[in-house]
Amino acid sequence: MAHNLEHTIALLTRTPRTLDALLRDLPDEWTRRNEGGETWTAYDVVGHLLHTERVDWIARTKRILEGGETRTFDPLDREGHAREADAPTLAALLDEFARMRAANLDTLRGLNLQPADLERRGRHPVFGVVTLSALLATWATHDLTHLHQLSRIMAHQYRDAVGPWIVYLGVLSCDGHSLP
């Protein structure tokens, strides 16, 4: 499917409500536990989404529109959320994420992007030249990746409790969707 800006905005608009419905007011056993080792908790995932909302998507969009390929995007600190620690509760993270996402979508809509704008190019520090269309499609897919990750993290908490049904629960054997 080709990238469609209206579809992207429709999906991005729903992510805060989806996170809120899934996570708000759950006990810490669901939101502060991970899959083992250095993996993230649900709290970490929401923190990461908020961090990228602050420093990535709109900043890179503006960089493409203002300077094209002349200035490389700032590298994304994937662990930046761990250093911010400005929201002590998951509820506070969810609220701030919803606020930031709404503001960023207002900014995106205000850019009044035309089809030619979506083909404008910027420079990624790893991938090289990328289009604005690819960046915006990635923003939506990034949300979906982390929603998938959340279901995996949470399902992991019942890994032992499901007993023999584990063979039918693919979310408990899914390990190939984490970023390097």
C-alpha positions as CSV (number, residue, x, y, z in Angstrom):
1,M,0.0,0.0,0.0
2,A,1.3,3.4,-0.9
3,H,1.7,6.1,1.8
4,N,-1.4,8.2,2.3
5,L,-1.0,11.3,4.6
6,E,-4.7,11.3,5.6
7,H,-4.5,7.6,6.6
8,T,-1.3,8.3,8.5
9,I,-2.9,11.1,10.5
10,A,-5.9,8.9,11.2
11,L,-3.7,6.2,12.7
12,L,-1.5,8.6,14.6
13,T,-4.6,10.3,16.1
14,R,-5.7,6.9,17.6
15,T,-2.5,5.9,19.3
16,P,-2.9,7.9,22.5
17,R,-6.4,6.6,23.0
18,T,-5.3,3.1,22.3
19,L,-2.5,3.3,24.9
20,D,-4.8,4.9,27.4
21,A,-7.4,2.2,27.0
22,L,-4.9,-0.5,27.3
23,L,-2.7,0.8,30.1
24,R,-4.3,3.4,32.3
25,D,-4.9,2.3,35.9
26,L,-3.4,-1.2,35.5
27,P,-1.4,-2.5,38.4
28,D,2.4,-2.1,38.2
29,E,2.7,-5.9,37.6
30,W,1.4,-5.2,34.1
31,T,3.2,-2.0,33.4
32,R,6.5,-2.1,35.2
33,R,7.7,-5.6,34.4
34,N,9.5,-6.5,31.2
35,E,10.3,-9.7,29.2
36,G,13.5,-10.3,31.0
37,G,17.1,-8.9,30.7
38,E,17.4,-5.5,29.2
39,T,14.0,-5.4,27.6
40,W,11.5,-2.6,28.1
41,T,8.4,-2.4,30.3
42,A,5.1,-0.9,29.1
43,Y,6.1,2.2,31.1
44,D,9.4,2.4,29.1
45,V,7.5,2.0,25.8
46,V,5.2,4.9,26.5
47,G,8.2,6.9,27.7
48,H,10.0,6.1,24.4
49,L,7.0,7.1,22.4
50,L,6.8,10.4,24.3
51,H,10.5,11.0,23.8
52,T,10.3,10.5,20.0
53,E,7.3,12.7,19.9
54,R,9.4,15.5,21.5
55,V,12.6,15.1,19.5
56,D,12.0,13.2,16.3
57,W,9.0,13.3,13.9
58,I,8.1,16.9,13.6
59,A,11.8,18.1,14.0
60,R,12.8,15.8,11.1
61,T,9.8,16.9,9.1
62,K,10.7,20.5,9.5
63,R,14.4,19.8,8.7
64,I,13.3,18.2,5.4
65,L,11.1,21.1,4.5
66,E,13.6,23.8,5.5
67,G,16.9,22.3,4.4
68,G,16.3,19.2,2.4
69,E,19.4,17.0,2.3
70,T,21.8,19.8,3.3
71,R,21.7,18.9,7.0
72,T,21.6,15.4,8.4
73,F,19.0,14.5,11.0
74,D,20.2,14.5,14.6
75,P,20.7,10.8,15.6
76,L,17.8,9.5,17.8
77,D,18.7,8.4,21.3
78,R,16.5,5.3,21.5
79,E,17.1,5.3,25.3
80,G,16.5,9.0,25.8
81,H,13.3,8.4,27.6
82,A,15.2,6.8,30.5
83,R,17.2,10.0,31.0
84,E,14.2,12.3,30.9
85,A,12.3,10.8,33.9
86,D,10.0,13.8,34.2
87,A,6.7,11.8,34.6
88,P,6.8,9.7,37.7
89,T,3.5,7.8,36.9
90,L,2.3,6.0,33.8
91,A,-0.8,8.2,33.9
92,A,1.3,11.3,33.7
93,L,3.2,9.8,30.7
94,L,0.0,8.9,29.0
95,D,-1.4,12.4,29.5
96,E,1.8,14.1,28.3
97,F,2.0,11.8,25.2
98,A,-1.6,12.6,24.3
99,R,-0.9,16.3,24.6
100,M,2.3,16.2,22.6
101,R,0.8,14.0,19.9
102,A,-2.2,16.4,19.5
103,A,0.2,19.4,19.3
104,N,2.4,17.6,16.7
105,L,-0.6,16.6,14.6
106,D,-1.8,20.2,14.7
107,T,1.6,21.2,13.5
108,L,1.6,18.6,10.8
109,R,-1.8,19.6,9.5
110,G,-0.7,23.3,9.7
111,L,2.1,22.5,7.2
112,N,-0.6,21.9,4.6
113,L,1.6,19.4,2.9
114,Q,1.1,18.8,-0.8
115,P,2.0,15.7,-2.8
116,A,5.2,17.4,-4.0
117,D,6.2,18.1,-0.4
118,L,6.0,14.4,0.4
119,E,8.6,13.7,-2.2
120,R,11.1,16.1,-0.6
121,R,14.2,14.6,0.7
122,G,16.2,14.7,3.9
123,R,19.3,12.9,5.1
124,H,19.1,10.2,7.8
125,P,22.4,9.6,9.7
126,V,22.3,5.9,8.9
127,F,20.0,5.4,5.9
128,G,21.2,8.4,3.9
129,V,18.6,10.1,1.7
130,V,15.0,9.5,2.7
131,T,11.7,11.1,1.6
132,L,9.2,13.0,3.8
133,S,6.6,10.4,2.8
134,A,8.8,7.6,4.1
135,L,9.4,9.5,7.3
136,L,5.7,10.0,7.9
137,A,4.9,6.4,7.0
138,T,7.5,5.3,9.5
139,W,6.0,7.5,12.2
140,A,2.7,5.5,11.9
141,T,4.4,2.2,11.6
142,H,6.6,3.0,14.7
143,D,3.4,3.4,16.7
144,L,2.2,0.0,15.5
145,T,5.5,-1.6,16.2
146,H,5.3,-0.4,19.8
147,L,1.7,-1.4,20.2
148,H,2.7,-4.9,19.1
149,Q,5.6,-4.8,21.6
150,L,3.2,-3.8,24.4
151,S,1.0,-6.8,23.7
152,R,4.1,-9.0,23.8
153,I,5.4,-7.5,27.0
154,M,2.1,-7.8,28.8
155,A,1.4,-11.4,27.5
156,H,4.8,-12.4,28.8
157,Q,3.6,-11.7,32.3
158,Y,1.2,-14.7,32.0
159,R,3.7,-16.9,30.1
160,D,3.8,-19.5,32.9
161,A,0.2,-19.1,33.9
162,V,-1.3,-20.1,30.6
163,G,-0.1,-23.7,30.9
164,P,-0.4,-25.9,27.9
165,W,-2.3,-23.2,25.8
166,I,1.1,-21.6,25.3
167,V,1.4,-23.6,22.0
168,Y,-1.6,-21.6,20.6
169,L,-0.5,-18.2,21.8
170,G,1.9,-16.8,19.2
171,V,2.4,-13.6,21.1
172,L,4.4,-15.6,23.7
173,S,6.8,-17.0,21.1
174,C,7.2,-13.8,19.0
175,D,10.7,-12.4,19.3
176,G,11.5,-11.1,15.9
177,H,10.1,-7.6,16.0
178,S,12.4,-5.7,18.3
179,L,14.8,-3.2,16.9
180,P,18.5,-3.9,17.0
